[in-house]
Amino acid sequence: MPNRIDSPQFNAEPLPLTGAWKIQRKRRHDERGSLTRLYSDSFFASLGWVGSIVQINHSVNTQAGTLRGLHFQLAPYSEFKYVLCLRGNVFDVVVDLRSKSPTFLQHCAIDLEDDQGVLIPPGCAHGFQTRVDGSELIYLHNQPYQPDAERGLHYADPQLQIAWPLPISQISERDQQHPPLASDFKGL
Ligand SMILES: Cc1cn([C@H]2C[C@H](O)[C@@H](COP(=O)(O)OP(=O)(O)O[C@H]3O[C@H](C)C(=O)[C@H](O)[C@H]3O)O2)c(=O)[nH]c1=O
């Protein structure tokens, strides 16, 4: 497992799932306010990111306890996803669905607050639960949104055993209805 990677604008720590990183943005303060860099192709290429940024999404979540996910896209639209927290605090979960991965079907959960983010490699599902009202995330994707290629895991799937921190306050109909993983699920 590579060690942490540092630059003047970021530092990145490897997560237990190969190719996933927790990223800390370094905020430059001065008397006017502050500046942070959200992304740079050289730094993210050093973490394994491939291709250009094809799409950027902004997720605004009114209530604490809101749960979104767990979502992933099937090949050929499986994607690198860089999820960064702009406001608030979220319990962020990445599930390894890569059939050949030593951490297949394992997940890692990390808290993200402002100036923190997570880089998620292709073949992983992503979801989060907000810990505070008004939590906002920005997503950078290296593949376009393809609804026909999108799939979901159920947040309470017994094969995943994810310990969500709060009672769920808001969740979409669709996210409540994802089927459980088949007991012989072979992965992606
Ligand atoms: C993701 C996406 C959605 N949409 C449309 C589809 C729906 O009409 C509406 C809300 O979509 P959805 O309920 O899928 O949004 P989230 O539940 O926040 O999904 C996201 O949250 C989880 C945690 C993720 O990791 C994914 O990036 C993403 O799937 O926006 C678009 O038009 N473009 C898009 O890229």
Ligand as a Chemical Component Dictionary entry (heavy atoms), coordinates in Angstrom:
data_LIG
# 
_chem_comp.id                   LIG 
_chem_comp.type                 NON-POLYMER 
_chem_comp.pdbx_formal_charge   0 
_chem_comp.three_letter_code    LIG 
# 
loop_
_chem_comp_atom.comp_id 
_chem_comp_atom.atom_id 
_chem_comp_atom.alt_atom_id 
_chem_comp_atom.type_symbol 
_chem_comp_atom.charge 
_chem_comp_atom.model_Cartn_x 
_chem_comp_atom.model_Cartn_y 
_chem_comp_atom.model_Cartn_z 
_chem_comp_atom.pdbx_ordinal 
LIG C1  C1  C 0 -26.247 11.263 -10.435 1  
LIG C2  C2  C 0 -27.078 12.061 -11.402 2  
LIG C3  C3  C 0 -28.444 12.185 -11.266 3  
LIG N1  N1  N 0 -29.148 12.904 -12.174 4  
LIG C4  C4  C 0 -30.590 13.056 -11.989 5  
LIG C5  C5  C 0 -31.374 11.776 -11.798 6  
LIG C6  C6  C 0 -32.487 12.194 -10.864 7  
LIG O1  O1  O 0 -33.534 12.765 -11.626 8  
LIG C7  C7  C 0 -31.877 13.299 -10.012 9  
LIG C8  C8  C 0 -31.390 12.794 -8.668  10 
LIG O2  O2  O 0 -30.605 11.652 -8.946  11 
LIG P1  P1  P 0 -30.244 10.647 -7.779  12 
LIG O3  O3  O 0 -31.439 10.442 -6.906  13 
LIG O4  O4  O 0 -29.606 9.424  -8.443  14 
LIG O5  O5  O 0 -29.136 11.457 -6.969  15 
LIG P2  P2  P 0 -28.251 10.880 -5.756  16 
LIG O6  O6  O 0 -29.025 9.887  -4.972  17 
LIG O7  O7  O 0 -27.696 12.059 -5.091  18 
LIG O8  O8  O 0 -27.095 10.063 -6.495  19 
LIG C9  C9  C 0 -25.727 10.387 -6.305  20 
LIG O9  O9  O 0 -25.395 10.058 -4.983  21 
LIG C10 C10 C 0 -24.631 8.880  -4.806  22 
LIG C11 C11 C 0 -24.258 8.767  -3.350  23 
LIG C12 C12 C 0 -23.441 8.853  -5.704  24 
LIG O10 O10 O 0 -22.310 8.492  -5.339  25 
LIG C13 C13 C 0 -23.666 9.176  -7.118  26 
LIG O11 O11 O 0 -22.674 10.064 -7.606  27 
LIG C14 C14 C 0 -24.979 9.715  -7.447  28 
LIG O12 O12 O 0 -25.685 8.580  -7.865  29 
LIG O13 O13 O 0 -30.764 13.789 -10.779 30 
LIG C15 C15 C 0 -28.554 13.531 -13.234 31 
LIG O14 O14 O 0 -29.249 14.181 -14.055 32 
LIG N2  N2  N 0 -27.215 13.416 -13.394 33 
LIG C16 C16 C 0 -26.442 12.710 -12.524 34 
LIG O15 O15 O 0 -25.208 12.643 -12.716 35 
# 
loop_
_chem_comp_bond.comp_id 
_chem_comp_bond.atom_id_1 
_chem_comp_bond.atom_id_2 
_chem_comp_bond.value_order 
_chem_comp_bond.pdbx_ordinal 
LIG C1  C2  SING 1  
LIG C2  C3  DOUB 2  
LIG C2  C16 SING 3  
LIG C3  N1  SING 4  
LIG N1  C4  SING 5  
LIG N1  C15 SING 6  
LIG C4  C5  SING 7  
LIG C4  O13 SING 8  
LIG C5  C6  SING 9  
LIG C6  O1  SING 10 
LIG C6  C7  SING 11 
LIG C7  C8  SING 12 
LIG C7  O13 SING 13 
LIG C8  O2  SING 14 
LIG O2  P1  SING 15 
LIG P1  O3  DOUB 16 
LIG P1  O4  SING 17 
LIG P1  O5  SING 18 
LIG O5  P2  SING 19 
LIG P2  O6  DOUB 20 
LIG P2  O7  SING 21 
LIG P2  O8  SING 22 
LIG O8  C9  SING 23 
LIG C9  O9  SING 24 
LIG C9  C14 SING 25 
LIG O9  C10 SING 26 
LIG C10 C11 SING 27 
LIG C10 C12 SING 28 
LIG C12 O10 DOUB 29 
LIG C12 C13 SING 30 
LIG C13 O11 SING 31 
LIG C13 C14 SING 32 
LIG C14 O12 SING 33 
LIG C15 O14 DOUB 34 
LIG C15 N2  SING 35 
LIG N2  C16 SING 36 
LIG C16 O15 DOUB 37 
# 
